[in-house]
Amino acid sequence: QVQLVESGGGLVQAGGSLRLSCAASGSTFSGNRMGWYRQAPGKQRELVATIRSGGVTNYADSVKGRFTISRDNAKNTVYLQMNSLKAEDTAIYYCNFRTTGSGDDYWGQGTQVTVSS
């Protein structure tokens, strides 16, 4: 089992920045992929960015150039630096941990990001 604790959401004006953090604990020793997804009201959950334990990253086209995902493997923590935020970035952001062997998915409780225009 893996537990995920997120922090860093909040309210920000358009053009501003926020940094999300997600700390993983439990059975985190195997290879894994960590990332962020988001879900806006009335929409499906969508991928924002992922990063593998070796550092390979993947971004949604809508956030490329504005968001940066990083991780500290020693702390089992993943970060999402969000710059130049737009109103359409408003959503609940969920941390995800996926084991590369079994493909099991674990989710955080979600953190609200609200961007005012």
Number of C-alpha atoms within 10 A of each C-alpha: 9 16 16 21 17 21 16 15 18 14 14 18 14 17 14 14 17 18 16 21 21 25 18 22 14 10 10 16 10 11 12 19 21 27 26 26 19 22 19 16 9 6 9 9 15 14 18 23 24 25 21 19 16 11 14 10 16 16 18 13 10 11 17 12 11 13 20 18 23 20 22 12 14 6 10 17 18 25 23 22 15 20 17 15 23 20 15 13 20 20 21 18 25 25 30 23 26 20 19 14 9 8 11 12 15 16 19 19 14 22 20 18 22 20 21 16 11
